[in-house]
Amino acid sequence: MTMNEININHDELKKYGIVKVKNFLTNDELKILKDILGSKLEKNHPKSYFSNNLKFLLYKILKFRFLDFKNHLYILKLAKNKKLNKIANNYFKRKSYVKFIDSYYSPISDKDVLPWHTDQAYEGDEKNYSGFVNPDHAHIKFFVYLTDIGPNNGCMSYIPGSHKIGYVLREGIFNNKIKYENYYLLKDFRSLVQKNIDYLLNQLDEKLIKNFLQNTEFASKNIDTTKFDYSLSAGDAIIFDEGGVHKGSKSLKNERIVLRYLYSTKKNT
């Protein structure tokens, strides 16, 4: 392992769908990234995205955007030095690529950044789809925190093992074994699990499903929990399968700044 390469528990990531990485960044890397992301651009702002390949980097040179080139190159090289592609390939057991890189700024607020949800849900009206995406076209995300986070302060919350249930739901819908319903939000995800419990029991361990239903009972009561919250310091990171159920909590103490890398198994999906 090189000096910059990170060491993670691959078994933990596969079992729970998420793993915490302490000291993902060195102090010098953290300082440089804080300078690069100091403009505090909110999610989906055009300038919050970074080049994910050399083609887009060269575009910066052609447009004489030399500072952008330098910053984008640093963020691309950081992924290379940390061997993020190697981690993604190991998780998927096949070749992957970085689909996008962006920064994510969240101001101090008493509202959750995002509610409990799964990013890989087939969301919307099935009549508007030309076809469901193959469930094997999956994604994992690397959240690199530039600020301290914790319960009710911008943390990531994740239901352990829910990524496995999410995969089987997608597979069942894709193969017409499960009737499609919108299940982006946790309460709908949970409802779909209960309606298709026999199908899931044929695919997954009973204990996994039982634990999921117990762990998410709070959603049926319209309350929340901090039981599955992660606390991290600036420079730490979280790697997670976005097919699992997760949320971004409110930031009551300080602003939240995150650098995100998303890796996928297939282009143009």
N, C-alpha and C positions, 0 to 999 in steps of 0.2 A: 504494500500500500504506500502511495506517495505521501509527502508531507501534508498536502492539501486535501487528499482524498478522505472522505468521511467513512466511518465504520458504523453500520446499522445492524439491527437484529432482523434479518430477513424473515425468520420464522414468525416473529411477532407481527410483522407487517402483513404476512399472508393470513395469519390466524385471526387477527382483530381488524385488519383493514387500515390500520394507522400505527405509526411509530414516532416517538419523540426523539429528536437528535439534539443533545446538548452541545454547545460550542460549535455549531455548524460553521460559523464565521470566526475568523481570528479578529482580534481587536483592530488591526489595520484594515481588514476587509470591511468590518462594520463601519468604521469611520468613512471610508471611501464611498460605500453605498449610501450612507446618510447624506453625504454631499451630493451624490448623483440624484437621489430621490427627494431632495430638500424642497422641491417645488410643491409638494403636497397635493398632487393631482388626484381627484377622486376616481373611483372605479369607472372604467369604460371611456374616460377622457382620451381623445386620440393620441395625446402625447404621453399617456401612461403606458403605452405599448413599446416594446423593444424588439429589435431585429432578432429573428430566430434562425437566420441562416446568412451565409456570406453574400448571397444575391442582394438582400435588403441592406446589408452593410455597404456594399459597393454603391448603392443608390445614394447613400449619405454623402459619399465622396463626390459623386457626379453633381450633386446639388450644393456642393461646397459647405456642407453642414459638418464641419470637422469636429466640433465639440460633441455633437450627437454621435458621430462615428466612434470617437474615443470612448464615450460612455457605454454605447451599445456593445462595442468590442469587449470591454471589461466584463460586462454581465454575461456575454456569451462564453468568454474564457473561464469565468467563475464556474459555470456549469460543467465545462470540460475538465477543469482541475478537480472538481469534487466528484467526477465520474457519475453524474446524475443519469446519463444514458445507460451506463452499466447497471445501475440500480433498477432502472425501469425495465431493461431487457431481462434481468433476473426475475423480476416480479411477474412479467407477462409470459416468460419462457419463449419469447420470440422477439424479433427486431422491433424497435420503437423509434420514435423521433419526437423532437420538441415541437409541439403544435403552436404554442404561443408563450410569450414571456411578458409580464406586465407588473406594474406596481399598483398597490391598493391602499389608498389613504382613507381612514375613517375618523371623523372628528369626534370630540367628546359628545356623547348623546345618551339619553335614557331609553333609546329604542335599539332593539337588536339589529346588528348589521344585516343578518339574514335569519329567518325562522328555521325551525327544523325542516329539512328537506333532503332530497337526493338529486344530484345533478344529472344522473344518468336515467332519469325517468322518461318514459315516452309520454311527454306532456302535451295536452291539447285534445282536439277532436280527431279520432282516428280516421274520419272520413277525409281529412285534409292531408293525410299522408299518402305518398306514392308507394310507400313500403317502409316497414320498421327497420331500423339500423341493426345489423348483425350484433348480437350481444357481446361477441368477442372483440368488437372494436371499442376497447375500453380506454380509460384514462386514469392516470394518477397525478397528483399535484404535490409540489414541493412548496410549502409556505415558509419563507424565511423572514423571521420577525426582526424588525429594526427598533422595536419598542417593547417594553415589558408588557406582558398580558397575563390575565388570570380571570377567575370567576367574576362576572359582571364588569369586566374590563377588557373587552375585545378578544376574549379567548375563543379557541376552537373547542367545540363540544362534539363528541362522536359516539354513536351507539356501537359498541364492539361487536364484530361479527355480522353486522347488518349488510356489509358489502356482498357477502355470500348469498343472502336472501335476495338482495337486489338483482344479482346476476341471474338467479333462477327465475325470478319474475320476468325479467327481460327475455330470457330464453323461452319461457312458456308462452309469452305474448307473440314473440317472433315466430314460433312454430305452431301458433293457433291452438295451443293447449290451455291457455288462460284468456278469458274474455278481457279485452282492453278496458281500463278505466284510468282516468287521470289520477296519478299517485305521486305527484311532485312533493306535496307536503306530507309530513309524518302521519297525520291522522288518516289520510287517504292511503298511504303506503301500508299502514297497519291494518286498515279495513280490507285491502286487497289480500294481505297475508291471511287474514281470518277466513275470507271467502274461498281461498284456495289452499286451505290447510292440508287437505289430503294429497294434493299434487306436490306440495312442498315437502311433506313427510316422506314421499317416495324418492326425493332428491337429496334431502339434507338430514342431518342428525336431529332427532327430536329435541334433544337438550338445547341445541342452538336456537330453535324456533321458540321453545318455551321461555328461554332466557330473554329473547328479544321481546316477546309479548309482555313479560314481567317488567323488563327495563323501560318499556315505553307506555306502561299503563297510565302514567301521568298525562299523556296526550289525550286519552279518552275522558279525562276529568277536567280538561282545559286549564291545566296548571303546568308549571315548568319545574325543572330541576337543575341543580348544579353538580349532580353526581358524576356526570361524564365530561366535566370541564378540564381543560389542560392549562397549567400555569407554566409559562416560559419566560426567560429573560431575553433581552435584546441580544441578537446573535445566535439564538437557538432556532430550531426549525421543526416542522412537522411534515411528515410524508404520509399521504393518505389516498385511498381508493375512493374517488368521488362518487362511486356507485353506492356507497354506504350512506346512512342517514346521519346528517351533521348540521350544525348551525354556527353562526358567528354571533357572539353575545354583544350586548351593549358595552360601550366604552365610557365608564363613569369617572375614571381617574385621570386618564391621559389619552391623547390621540393614538391611533394605531396605524403603523406603517408596515406594509408587507411587500416583499418581492416574491412573485409567483412564477413558477415554471410548471407548465402542463405538458406531460408526455402522453402520447397516444400510440396505439398499435397500427393505425392505418391513416393515411393521408386522405384529406377531403371528405371527412365524415363528421 
